[in-house]
Amino acid sequence: MVPLPVGTSGKSAVQVAREAALKAGEILVSRFDSVRKVSFKGRGNIVTDVDEAAEKKILSMLKAEFPGTSILAEESGGPRGDAGWAWIVDPLDGTRNYASGIPFFSTVIGLALDGEVTVGVNYDPMRDEMFEATRGQGAYLNGRPLEVSKKSRIGDCVLGMDLSYNDQGVINGIDVIRSIWPDMQTLRIMGSSALGIAYAASGRTDLYFHHQLEPWDQVAGILLVEEAGGIITDRAGKRAGLYSDGLIASNHTLHAEFMRKTEGLAWSQRNRLPPHATADDPPE
């Protein structure tokens, strides 16, 4: 395994990511009850001035510690995250929740090498919960080891999901639930896909799925689930990566059952859509 880069201060990559997430979290919490400037990137897809302030703080810290490493961030963009060393940042995952006063959102920071996630941090500042993982060293929540659910059948499970930004993705996700119901305990639409994946990694939910996400949504979650002993794949069952076509995260047994139950549905077709497309937009 290639050694992880070390910051200019001598701090490890995960230390820097953790500290940057904490600083971003301070900004998010301090502005949570204040008036925020909201603009729209697309229908249902918003950004606030707080997203931008938090991202600016994270990027300044990463650039100071790793001046030669590329950065892909949700609000300011950057080169693809699957070439060489790359930091991948979502300053505020769950912006709609945040802007609506719903205290369920997080900051995501990950480090990848040629698309393979090596470090992932997902911080929920409202609960002061730090989910983190380093490749080969396990996944942790505030220092406690994480494990995915141990349940063996979907009929006993709480499933998590989120609605896609494109109309067909929403329809496909709802069809998945209709195909499984009532053979499940209940469903949670999370409002933060990053926390949704982290909750699956920690066993709080038993399985999480989504039609399609961006690298910054899932960079930490991919590593958290795998280091917690689970499996995370795209909709066709291929191991998940930064640019996967949707994802399913759970333990191996539940994942296999989910794949059987959804086989043949439109959900399972590999037709990656632009993330903010409508049903009438052509796939990429």
Salt bridges, closest charged atoms under 4 A:
GLU19 OE1 - LYS11 NZ 2.77
ASP49 OD2 - ARG31 NH2 2.95
GLU74 OE2 - LYS41 NZ 3.16
GLU75 OE1 - LYS41 NZ 3.41
ASP82 OD2 - ARG80 NH2 2.68
GLU116 OE2 - ARG135 NH2 3.38
GLU116 OE2 - ARG239 NH2 2.80
ASP124 OD2 - ARG127 NH1 2.88
GLU129 OE2 - ARG204 NH2 2.79
GLU132 OE2 - ARG18 NH2 2.84
GLU147 OE2 - LYS150 NZ 3.29
ASP156 OD1 - ARG153 NH1 3.19
ASP167 OD1 - ARG43 NH2 2.51
ASP183 OD1 - ARG153 NH2 3.23
ASP183 OD2 - LYS261 NZ 3.06
ASP206 OD2 - LYS151 NZ 3.33
GLU214 OE1 - ARG272 NH2 3.98
GLU226 OE1 - ARG135 NH1 2.80
GLU226 OE2 - ARG239 NE 2.88
ASP234 OD2 - ARG270 NH1 2.53
ASP245 OD1 - ARG235 NH2 2.64
GLU257 OE2 - LYS261 NZ 3.77
GLU284 OE1 - ARG272 NE 3.86
